[in-house]
Amino acid sequence: MIVEETMEKLRLMKFHGMLSALEQQMAQPEMAALSFEDRFGMLLDAEWSYRENRKLHNRLRRASFRIQDASVEQIDYQIPRKLKKAVVLRLTNSDWVAKHQNLIITGPTGIGKSYLACALAQKACRDGYTAFYTRLSRILYELSICRADGSYGAKLQKLAKIQILILDDWGLTELKSQERHDLLELLEDRHNVSSTVITSQMPISKWYDNIGDPTMADAICDRVIHNAHKIELDGDSVRKKKGKVD
């Protein structure tokens, strides 16, 4: 009876990891040979693991990665695309996120830019950081809607709090005046506070022309490029060869 009451209290307090571990202990008679301290420690470890796994699950769900199964362990270095393993390995410790540095991945379509961005961000999520994936055109459109309904400031604040923001498909179209302003506002709020990951088919040297206005281009690039790790890919489309999404 006491055990049943204890289990019910654990359930009500949402100690699901501890509850599951207690049920497992009760089903294993050999556990009786362990001390109270050992068994209680095992229960706490189970609860801790349960909660950490839940946190990770929620971070990954909110990240909305374009490629859900992307991981640094599955990156293929055999594909000829000038991807240096040593560079990727240096980024897998997520130290660049802790230092609020950016990451720029450029290369032709289908080369695996989005996969690499999602894989590194997924590893950072496993290290405790928050992330969110979006296409640049999508976030600029959402900001235009927010400006119209009065939620513009709140949207920028929300984006600024995300520790890794992936802006995919940078430079597909030339930016309009208001889009340049919105992008600058977004990057200004994140500068030296959080990390931004940019993927682009366009080499960095052509970003200024794509942004359009020289003054705005200087301001935007200054907040992204100078503290960024850069990965320049080249080669044939991986998507065509292996069916992977870029």
CYANA upper distance limits for C-alpha pairs under 8 A (distance plus 0.5 A):
  1 MET  CA      5 GLU  CA      6.78
  2 ILE  CA      6 THR  CA      6.64
  3 VAL  CA      7 MET  CA      6.66
  4 GLU  CA      8 GLU  CA      6.70
  5 GLU  CA      9 LYS  CA      6.72
  6 THR  CA     10 LEU  CA      6.71
  7 MET  CA     11 ARG  CA      6.63
  7 MET  CA     19 LEU  CA      6.78
  8 GLU  CA     12 LEU  CA      6.65
  9 LYS  CA     13 MET  CA      6.54
 10 LEU  CA     14 LYS  CA      6.52
 10 LEU  CA     15 PHE  CA      5.57
 10 LEU  CA     16 HIS  CA      7.47
 10 LEU  CA     18 MET  CA      7.94
 10 LEU  CA     19 LEU  CA      6.55
 11 ARG  CA     15 PHE  CA      6.48
 11 ARG  CA     16 HIS  CA      6.79
 11 ARG  CA     19 LEU  CA      7.41
 15 PHE  CA     19 LEU  CA      6.61
 15 PHE  CA     47 GLU  CA      7.06
 16 HIS  CA     20 SER  CA      6.62
 16 HIS  CA     47 GLU  CA      7.43
 16 HIS  CA     50 TYR  CA      7.97
 17 GLY  CA     21 ALA  CA      6.71
 17 GLY  CA     43 LEU  CA      8.18
 17 GLY  CA     46 ALA  CA      5.75
 17 GLY  CA     47 GLU  CA      4.60
 17 GLY  CA     48 TRP  CA      7.95
 17 GLY  CA     49 SER  CA      7.92
 17 GLY  CA     50 TYR  CA      5.59
 17 GLY  CA     51 ARG  CA      8.00
 18 MET  CA     22 LEU  CA      6.54
 18 MET  CA     43 LEU  CA      5.55
 18 MET  CA     44 LEU  CA      6.96
 18 MET  CA     46 ALA  CA      6.17
 18 MET  CA     47 GLU  CA      5.25
 19 LEU  CA     23 GLU  CA      6.80
 20 SER  CA     24 GLN  CA      6.83
 21 ALA  CA     25 GLN  CA      6.66
 21 ALA  CA     42 MET  CA      8.28
 21 ALA  CA     43 LEU  CA      6.36
 21 ALA  CA     46 ALA  CA      6.78
 22 LEU  CA     26 MET  CA      6.71
 22 LEU  CA     43 LEU  CA      7.18
 23 GLU  CA     27 ALA  CA      6.88
 24 GLN  CA     28 GLN  CA      7.02
 25 GLN  CA     29 PRO  CA      8.08
 25 GLN  CA     31 MET  CA      6.64
 26 MET  CA     31 MET  CA      8.17
 30 GLU  CA     34 LEU  CA      8.41
 31 MET  CA     39 ARG  CA      8.13
 34 LEU  CA     38 ASP  CA      6.70
 34 LEU  CA     39 ARG  CA      6.97
 35 SER  CA     39 ARG  CA      6.83
 36 PHE  CA     40 PHE  CA      6.44
 37 GLU  CA     41 GLY  CA      6.48
 38 ASP  CA     42 MET  CA      6.75
 39 ARG  CA     43 LEU  CA      6.86
 40 PHE  CA     44 LEU  CA      6.80
 41 GLY  CA     45 ASP  CA      6.65
 42 MET  CA     46 ALA  CA      6.69
 43 LEU  CA     47 GLU  CA      6.83
 44 LEU  CA     48 TRP  CA      6.58
 45 ASP  CA     49 SER  CA      6.61
 46 ALA  CA     50 TYR  CA      6.59
 47 GLU  CA     51 ARG  CA      6.73
 48 TRP  CA     52 GLU  CA      6.68
 49 SER  CA     53 ASN  CA      6.52
 50 TYR  CA     54 ARG  CA      6.71
 51 ARG  CA     55 LYS  CA      6.69
 52 GLU  CA     56 LEU  CA      6.74
 53 ASN  CA     57 HIS  CA      6.57
 54 ARG  CA     58 ASN  CA      6.69
 55 LYS  CA     59 ARG  CA      6.68
 56 LEU  CA     60 LEU  CA      6.66
 56 LEU  CA    125 CYS  CA      7.24
 56 LEU  CA    126 ARG  CA      6.83
 56 LEU  CA    128 GLY  CA      7.83
 57 HIS  CA     61 ARG  CA      6.62
 58 ASN  CA     62 ARG  CA      6.58
 59 ARG  CA     63 ALA  CA      6.57
 59 ARG  CA    125 CYS  CA      6.95
 59 ARG  CA    129 TYR  CA      8.37
 59 ARG  CA    130 THR  CA      6.39
 59 ARG  CA    131 ALA  CA      7.68
 60 LEU  CA     64 SER  CA      7.42
 60 LEU  CA     65 PHE  CA      8.15
 60 LEU  CA    122 GLN  CA      7.69
 60 LEU  CA    125 CYS  CA      7.27
 60 LEU  CA    131 ALA  CA      8.24
 62 ARG  CA    131 ALA  CA      8.07
 62 ARG  CA    132 PHE  CA      7.28
 63 ALA  CA    130 THR  CA      7.70
 63 ALA  CA    131 ALA  CA      5.46
 63 ALA  CA    132 PHE  CA      4.48
 63 ALA  CA    133 TYR  CA      6.42
 64 SER  CA     68 GLN  CA      8.25
 64 SER  CA    132 PHE  CA      6.63
 64 SER  CA    133 TYR  CA      6.27
 65 PHE  CA    118 CYS  CA      6.66
 65 PHE  CA    132 PHE  CA      7.43
 65 PHE  CA    133 TYR  CA      5.78
 66 ARG  CA    114 SER  CA      8.14
 66 ARG  CA    118 CYS  CA      7.83
 66 ARG  CA    133 TYR  CA      7.33
 67 ILE  CA    114 SER  CA      8.13
 67 ILE  CA    115 TYR  CA      6.85
 67 ILE  CA    118 CYS  CA      7.09
 67 ILE  CA    245 VAL  CA      7.90
 68 GLN  CA    118 CYS  CA      8.48
 70 ALA  CA     74 GLN  CA      7.71
 70 ALA  CA    115 TYR  CA      6.38
 70 ALA  CA    116 LEU  CA      8.02
 70 ALA  CA    118 CYS  CA      6.47
 70 ALA  CA    119 ALA  CA      5.16
 70 ALA  CA    122 GLN  CA      7.80
 71 SER  CA     75 ILE  CA      7.34
 71 SER  CA    118 CYS  CA      7.91
 71 SER  CA    119 ALA  CA      4.65
 71 SER  CA    120 LEU  CA      7.51
 71 SER  CA    122 GLN  CA      6.96
 71 SER  CA    123 LYS  CA      7.34
 72 VAL  CA     92 THR  CA      7.86
 72 VAL  CA    116 LEU  CA      8.13
 72 VAL  CA    119 ALA  CA      5.62
 72 VAL  CA    120 LEU  CA      6.70
 72 VAL  CA    123 LYS  CA      7.34
 75 ILE  CA    116 LEU  CA      7.95
 77 TYR  CA     83 LEU  CA      7.19
 77 TYR  CA     84 LYS  CA      8.11
 77 TYR  CA     85 LYS  CA      7.25
 79 ILE  CA    238 VAL  CA      8.30
 80 PRO  CA    234 ASP  CA      8.49
 80 PRO  CA    235 GLY  CA      6.83
 80 PRO  CA    236 ASP  CA      8.41
 81 ARG  CA    111 ILE  CA      7.69
 81 ARG  CA    233 LEU  CA      5.95
 81 ARG  CA    234 ASP  CA      5.24
 81 ARG  CA    235 GLY  CA      5.19
 81 ARG  CA    236 ASP  CA      7.81
 82 LYS  CA    232 GLU  CA      7.93
 82 LYS  CA    233 LEU  CA      6.00
 82 LYS  CA    234 ASP  CA      6.53
 82 LYS  CA    235 GLY  CA      8.08
 83 LEU  CA    231 ILE  CA      8.00
 83 LEU  CA    232 GLU  CA      8.13
 83 LEU  CA    233 LEU  CA      6.66
 84 LYS  CA     88 VAL  CA      7.18
 85 LYS  CA     89 LEU  CA      6.57
 86 ALA  CA     90 ARG  CA      6.79
 87 VAL  CA     91 LEU  CA      7.18
 88 VAL  CA     92 THR  CA      6.88
 89 LEU  CA     93 ASN  CA      7.98
 91 LEU  CA     95 ASP  CA      7.42
 91 LEU  CA     96 TRP  CA      7.17
 91 LEU  CA    120 LEU  CA      7.77
 92 THR  CA    120 LEU  CA      6.88
 92 THR  CA    123 LYS  CA      7.09
 92 THR  CA    124 ALA  CA      8.03
 93 ASN  CA    124 ALA  CA      8.23
 94 SER  CA     98 ALA  CA      7.19
 94 SER  CA    120 LEU  CA      8.50
 94 SER  CA    123 LYS  CA      7.97
 94 SER  CA    124 ALA  CA      6.00
 94 SER  CA    127 ASP  CA      7.77
 95 ASP  CA     99 LYS  CA      6.78
 96 TRP  CA    100 HIS  CA      6.68
 96 TRP  CA    101 GLN  CA      5.65
 96 TRP  CA    102 ASN  CA      7.81
 96 TRP  CA    195 SER  CA      8.38
 97 VAL  CA    101 GLN  CA      6.40
 97 VAL  CA    102 ASN  CA      8.21
 97 VAL  CA    124 ALA  CA      8.15
 97 VAL  CA    163 GLN  CA      7.77
 97 VAL  CA    164 ILE  CA      7.76
 97 VAL  CA    194 SER  CA      7.56
 97 VAL  CA    195 SER  CA      6.30
100 HIS  CA    191 HIS  CA      8.40
100 HIS  CA    192 ASN  CA      5.95
100 HIS  CA    193 VAL  CA      6.23
100 HIS  CA    194 SER  CA      5.14
100 HIS  CA    195 SER  CA      5.36
101 GLN  CA    192 ASN  CA      7.66
101 GLN  CA    194 SER  CA      7.71
101 GLN  CA    195 SER  CA      5.77
101 GLN  CA    196 THR  CA      7.97
101 GLN  CA    227 ASN  CA      6.09
101 GLN  CA    228 ALA  CA      6.19
101 GLN  CA    229 HIS  CA      7.97
102 ASN  CA    195 SER  CA      5.41
102 ASN  CA    196 THR  CA      5.41
102 ASN  CA    197 VAL  CA      6.26
102 ASN  CA    224 VAL  CA      7.09
102 ASN  CA    225 ILE  CA      8.10
102 ASN  CA    227 ASN  CA      6.65
102 ASN  CA    228 ALA  CA      4.72
102 ASN  CA    229 HIS  CA      6.68
103 LEU  CA    195 SER  CA      8.14
103 LEU  CA    196 THR  CA      6.93
103 LEU  CA    197 VAL  CA      5.16
103 LEU  CA    198 ILE  CA      6.81
103 LEU  CA    228 ALA  CA      5.49
103 LEU  CA    229 HIS  CA      5.23
103 LEU  CA    230 LYS  CA      6.44
103 LEU  CA    231 ILE  CA      8.31
104 ILE  CA    197 VAL  CA      6.32
104 ILE  CA    198 ILE  CA      5.33
104 ILE  CA    199 THR  CA      6.47
104 ILE  CA    200 SER  CA      8.41
104 ILE  CA    225 ILE  CA      8.28
104 ILE  CA    228 ALA  CA      6.95
104 ILE  CA    229 HIS  CA      6.68
104 ILE  CA    230 LYS  CA      5.34
104 ILE  CA    231 ILE  CA      6.72
105 ILE  CA    113 LYS  CA      6.62
105 ILE  CA    117 ALA  CA      8.07
105 ILE  CA    197 VAL  CA      8.24
105 ILE  CA    198 ILE  CA      6.68
105 ILE  CA    199 THR  CA      5.26
105 ILE  CA    200 SER  CA      6.99
105 ILE  CA    230 LYS  CA      6.50
105 ILE  CA    231 ILE  CA      5.27
105 ILE  CA    232 GLU  CA      6.42
105 ILE  CA    233 LEU  CA      7.88
106 THR  CA    113 LYS  CA      7.41
106 THR  CA    199 THR  CA      6.18
106 THR  CA    200 SER  CA      5.36
106 THR  CA    201 GLN  CA      6.03
106 THR  CA    202 MET  CA      7.02
106 THR  CA    203 PRO  CA      6.60
106 THR  CA    204 ILE  CA      8.31
106 THR  CA    230 LYS  CA      8.45
106 THR  CA    231 ILE  CA      6.91
106 THR  CA    232 GLU  CA      5.47
106 THR  CA    233 LEU  CA      6.48
107 GLY  CA    111 ILE  CA      7.07
107 GLY  CA    113 LYS  CA      7.59
107 GLY  CA    200 SER  CA      7.13
107 GLY  CA    201 GLN  CA      5.46
107 GLY  CA    202 MET  CA      7.51
107 GLY  CA    203 PRO  CA      7.79
107 GLY  CA    232 GLU  CA      6.42
107 GLY  CA    233 LEU  CA      5.12
107 GLY  CA    234 ASP  CA      6.00
108 PRO  CA    201 GLN  CA      5.50
108 PRO  CA    202 MET  CA      8.31
108 PRO  CA    233 LEU  CA      7.94
108 PRO  CA    234 ASP  CA      7.00
108 PRO  CA    235 GLY  CA      8.03
108 PRO  CA    237 SER  CA      8.04
109 THR  CA    201 GLN  CA      6.69
109 THR  CA    237 SER  CA      7.10
109 THR  CA    246 ASP  CA      7.28
110 GLY  CA    236 ASP  CA      8.23
110 GLY  CA    237 SER  CA      4.94
110 GLY  CA    238 VAL  CA      5.92
110 GLY  CA    239 ARG  CA      5.44
110 GLY  CA    240 LYS  CA      7.76
110 GLY  CA    244 LYS  CA      8.35
110 GLY  CA    245 VAL  CA      7.33
110 GLY  CA    246 ASP  CA      5.25
111 ILE  CA    233 LEU  CA      7.55
111 ILE  CA    234 ASP  CA      7.60
111 ILE  CA    235 GLY  CA      7.43
111 ILE  CA    236 ASP  CA      7.17
111 ILE  CA    237 SER  CA      5.35
111 ILE  CA    238 VAL  CA      5.54
111 ILE  CA    239 ARG  CA      7.40
111 ILE  CA    246 ASP  CA      6.79
112 GLY  CA    116 LEU  CA      6.71
112 GLY  CA    237 SER  CA      8.44
112 GLY  CA    238 VAL  CA      6.89
112 GLY  CA    239 ARG  CA      7.97
112 GLY  CA    244 LYS  CA      8.07
112 GLY  CA    245 VAL  CA      7.50
112 GLY  CA    246 ASP  CA      5.12
113 LYS  CA    117 ALA  CA      6.71
113 LYS  CA    199 THR  CA      6.63
113 LYS  CA    200 SER  CA      8.36
113 LYS  CA    233 LEU  CA      8.40
113 LYS  CA    246 ASP  CA      6.21
114 SER  CA    118 CYS  CA      6.53
114 SER  CA    168 ASP  CA      7.41
114 SER  CA    199 THR  CA      7.26
114 SER  CA    245 VAL  CA      8.00
114 SER  CA    246 ASP  CA      5.47
115 TYR  CA    119 ALA  CA      6.43
115 TYR  CA    245 VAL  CA      7.62
115 TYR  CA    246 ASP  CA      6.60
116 LEU  CA    120 LEU  CA      6.72
117 ALA  CA    121 ALA  CA      6.68
117 ALA  CA    166 ILE  CA      7.75
117 ALA  CA    197 VAL  CA      7.41
117 ALA  CA    199 THR  CA      8.01
118 CYS  CA    122 GLN  CA      6.35
118 CYS  CA    133 TYR  CA      8.31
118 CYS  CA    166 ILE  CA      8.44
119 ALA  CA    123 LYS  CA      6.77
120 LEU  CA    124 ALA  CA      6.84
121 ALA  CA    125 CYS  CA      6.73
121 ALA  CA    131 ALA  CA      7.04
121 ALA  CA    164 ILE  CA      7.43
122 GLN  CA    126 ARG  CA      6.88
122 GLN  CA    131 ALA  CA      8.41
123 LYS  CA    127 ASP  CA      6.88
124 ALA  CA    128 GLY  CA      6.93
124 ALA  CA    129 TYR  CA      5.99
124 ALA  CA    130 THR  CA      8.13
125 CYS  CA    129 TYR  CA      5.16
125 CYS  CA    130 THR  CA      6.22
125 CYS  CA    131 ALA  CA      7.27
129 TYR  CA    163 GLN  CA      6.75
129 TYR  CA    164 ILE  CA      8.02
130 THR  CA    162 ILE  CA      6.32
130 THR  CA    163 GLN  CA      5.76
130 THR  CA    164 ILE  CA      6.74
131 ALA  CA    162 ILE  CA      6.35
131 ALA  CA    163 GLN  CA      6.36
131 ALA  CA    164 ILE  CA      4.94
131 ALA  CA    165 LEU  CA      6.24
131 ALA  CA    166 ILE  CA      8.10
132 PHE  CA    162 ILE  CA      7.41
132 PHE  CA    164 ILE  CA      6.91
132 PHE  CA    165 LEU  CA      5.60
132 PHE  CA    166 ILE  CA      6.65
133 TYR  CA    165 LEU  CA      6.64
133 TYR  CA    166 ILE  CA      5.19
133 TYR  CA    167 LEU  CA      7.13
133 TYR  CA    168 ASP  CA      8.02
134 THR  CA    138 ARG  CA      7.11
134 THR  CA    139 ILE  CA      7.01
134 THR  CA    165 LEU  CA      8.25
134 THR  CA    166 ILE  CA      6.52
134 THR  CA    167 LEU  CA      6.00
134 THR  CA    168 ASP  CA      6.65
135 ARG  CA    139 ILE  CA      6.95
135 ARG  CA    166 ILE  CA      8.20
135 ARG  CA    167 LEU  CA      5.78
135 ARG  CA    168 ASP  CA      4.91
135 ARG  CA    169 ASP  CA      6.41
135 ARG  CA    170 TRP  CA      8.14
136 LEU  CA    140 LEU  CA      6.73
136 LEU  CA    167 LEU  CA      5.58
136 LEU  CA    168 ASP  CA      6.23
136 LEU  CA    169 ASP  CA      6.71
136 LEU  CA    170 TRP  CA      6.34
137 SER  CA    141 TYR  CA      6.66
137 SER  CA    169 ASP  CA      8.37
137 SER  CA    170 TRP  CA      8.46
138 ARG  CA    142 GLU  CA      6.72
139 ILE  CA    143 LEU  CA      6.63
140 LEU  CA    144 SER  CA      6.81
140 LEU  CA    179 GLU  CA      6.75
140 LEU  CA    182 ASP  CA      7.41
140 LEU  CA    183 LEU  CA      7.70
141 TYR  CA    145 ILE  CA      6.96
142 GLU  CA    146 CYS  CA      6.69
143 LEU  CA    147 ARG  CA      6.64
143 LEU  CA    152 TYR  CA      6.81
143 LEU  CA    155 LYS  CA      7.83
143 LEU  CA    182 ASP  CA      7.60
144 SER  CA    148 ALA  CA      7.00
144 SER  CA    152 TYR  CA      8.44
145 ILE  CA    149 ASP  CA      6.91
146 CYS  CA    150 GLY  CA      6.36
146 CYS  CA    151 SER  CA      5.26
146 CYS  CA    152 TYR  CA      5.00
146 CYS  CA    155 LYS  CA      7.60
147 ARG  CA    151 SER  CA      6.72
147 ARG  CA    152 TYR  CA      5.18
148 ALA  CA    152 TYR  CA      8.40
151 SER  CA    155 LYS  CA      6.60
152 TYR  CA    156 LEU  CA      6.85
153 GLY  CA    157 GLN  CA      6.76
154 ALA  CA    158 LYS  CA      6.69
155 LYS  CA    159 LEU  CA      6.77
156 LEU  CA    160 ALA  CA      6.57
156 LEU  CA    185 GLU  CA      8.32
156 LEU  CA    186 LEU  CA      6.76
156 LEU  CA    189 ASP  CA      8.06
157 GLN  CA    161 LYS  CA      7.01
157 GLN  CA    189 ASP  CA      8.28
158 LYS  CA    162 ILE  CA      7.53
159 LEU  CA    165 LEU  CA      8.21
159 LEU  CA    186 LEU  CA      8.11
160 ALA  CA    186 LEU  CA      7.86
160 ALA  CA    189 ASP  CA      6.25
160 ALA  CA    190 ARG  CA      5.79
160 ALA  CA    193 VAL  CA      8.40
160 ALA  CA    194 SER  CA      7.72
161 LYS  CA    194 SER  CA      8.01
162 ILE  CA    194 SER  CA      7.61
163 GLN  CA    194 SER  CA      5.39
163 GLN  CA    195 SER  CA      6.31
164 ILE  CA    194 SER  CA      6.97
164 ILE  CA    195 SER  CA      5.36
164 ILE  CA    196 THR  CA      6.07
164 ILE  CA    197 VAL  CA      7.47
165 LEU  CA    195 SER  CA      7.01
165 LEU  CA    196 THR  CA      5.33
165 LEU  CA    197 VAL  CA      6.51
166 ILE  CA    196 THR  CA      6.44
166 ILE  CA    197 VAL  CA      5.04
166 ILE  CA    198 ILE  CA      6.44
166 ILE  CA    199 THR  CA      8.39
167 LEU  CA    196 THR  CA      7.79
167 LEU  CA    197 VAL  CA      6.51
167 LEU  CA    198 ILE  CA      5.41
167 LEU  CA    199 THR  CA      7.08
168 ASP  CA    197 VAL  CA      8.44
168 ASP  CA    198 ILE  CA      6.34
168 ASP  CA    199 THR  CA      5.46
168 ASP  CA    200 SER  CA      7.39
169 ASP  CA    198 ILE  CA      8.19
169 ASP  CA    199 THR  CA      6.15
169 ASP  CA    200 SER  CA      5.62
169 ASP  CA    201 GLN  CA      7.62
170 TRP  CA    198 ILE  CA      7.15
170 TRP  CA    199 THR  CA      6.50
170 TRP  CA    200 SER  CA      5.27
170 TRP  CA    201 GLN  CA      7.99
170 TRP  CA    202 MET  CA      8.24
171 GLY  CA    175 LEU  CA      8.45
171 GLY  CA    200 SER  CA      6.87
171 GLY  CA    201 GLN  CA      7.91
171 GLY  CA    202 MET  CA      6.93
171 GLY  CA    207 TRP  CA      7.60
171 GLY  CA    210 ASN  CA      6.84
171 GLY  CA    211 ILE  CA      8.30
172 LEU  CA    200 SER  CA      8.39
172 LEU  CA    201 GLN  CA      8.24
173 THR  CA    210 ASN  CA      7.82
174 GLU  CA    210 ASN  CA      5.45
174 GLU  CA    211 ILE  CA      6.41
174 GLU  CA    212 GLY  CA      7.31
175 LEU  CA    179 GLU  CA      6.30
175 LEU  CA    180 ARG  CA      6.49
175 LEU  CA    210 ASN  CA      7.33
175 LEU  CA    211 ILE  CA      5.86
175 LEU  CA    212 GLY  CA      7.20
176 LYS  CA    180 ARG  CA      6.70
176 LYS  CA    212 GLY  CA      8.45
177 SER  CA    181 HIS  CA      7.01
178 GLN  CA    182 ASP  CA      6.66
179 GLU  CA    183 LEU  CA      6.51
180 ARG  CA    184 LEU  CA      6.66
180 ARG  CA    211 ILE  CA      7.47
180 ARG  CA    216 MET  CA      7.37
181 HIS  CA    185 GLU  CA      6.75
181 HIS  CA    216 MET  CA      8.27
182 ASP  CA    186 LEU  CA      6.66
183 LEU  CA    187 LEU  CA      6.66
183 LEU  CA    220 ILE  CA      7.90
184 LEU  CA    188 GLU  CA      6.33
184 LEU  CA    216 MET  CA      8.14
184 LEU  CA    219 ALA  CA      7.66
184 LEU  CA    220 ILE  CA      5.94
185 GLU  CA    189 ASP  CA      6.81
186 LEU  CA    190 ARG  CA      7.13
187 LEU  CA    191 HIS  CA      6.40
187 LEU  CA    220 ILE  CA      7.62
187 LEU  CA    223 ARG  CA      6.90
187 LEU  CA    224 VAL  CA      7.96
188 GLU  CA    223 ARG  CA      7.24
189 ASP  CA    193 VAL  CA      8.05
190 ARG  CA    194 SER  CA      5.75
190 ARG  CA    195 SER  CA      7.58
190 ARG  CA    196 THR  CA      8.20
191 HIS  CA    195 SER  CA      8.31
191 HIS  CA    223 ARG  CA      6.40
191 HIS  CA    224 VAL  CA      8.16
196 THR  CA    224 VAL  CA      8.13
202 MET  CA    206 LYS  CA      6.99
202 MET  CA    207 TRP  CA      7.59
203 PRO  CA    207 TRP  CA      7.55
206 LYS  CA    210 ASN  CA      6.98
207 TRP  CA    211 ILE  CA      6.60
207 TRP  CA    217 ALA  CA      8.22
208 TYR  CA    212 GLY  CA      6.98
208 TYR  CA    213 ASP  CA      8.31
208 TYR  CA    214 PRO  CA      7.23
208 TYR  CA    217 ALA  CA      5.79
208 TYR  CA    218 ASP  CA      7.93
208 TYR  CA    221 CYS  CA      8.34
209 ASP  CA    213 ASP  CA      8.32
209 ASP  CA    214 PRO  CA      8.35
211 ILE  CA    216 MET  CA      8.06
211 ILE  CA    217 ALA  CA      6.16
212 GLY  CA    216 MET  CA      8.38
212 GLY  CA    217 ALA  CA      7.37
213 ASP  CA    217 ALA  CA      6.35
214 PRO  CA    218 ASP  CA      6.65
215 THR  CA    219 ALA  CA      6.94
216 MET  CA    220 ILE  CA      6.50
217 ALA  CA    221 CYS  CA      6.42
218 ASP  CA    222 ASP  CA      6.36
219 ALA  CA    223 ARG  CA      7.07
220 ILE  CA    224 VAL  CA      7.23
221 CYS  CA    225 ILE  CA      6.06
221 CYS  CA    226 HIS  CA      8.38
222 ASP  CA    226 HIS  CA      6.71
223 ARG  CA    227 ASN  CA      8.48
224 VAL  CA    228 ALA  CA      6.97
237 SER  CA    241 LYS  CA      7.17
238 VAL  CA    242 LYS  CA      6.34
238 VAL  CA    243 GLY  CA      7.66
238 VAL  CA    244 LYS  CA      7.03
238 VAL  CA    246 ASP  CA      8.45
239 ARG  CA    243 GLY  CA      5.01
239 ARG  CA    244 LYS  CA      4.97
239 ARG  CA    245 VAL  CA      6.24
239 ARG  CA    246 ASP  CA      7.15
240 LYS  CA    244 LYS  CA      8.13
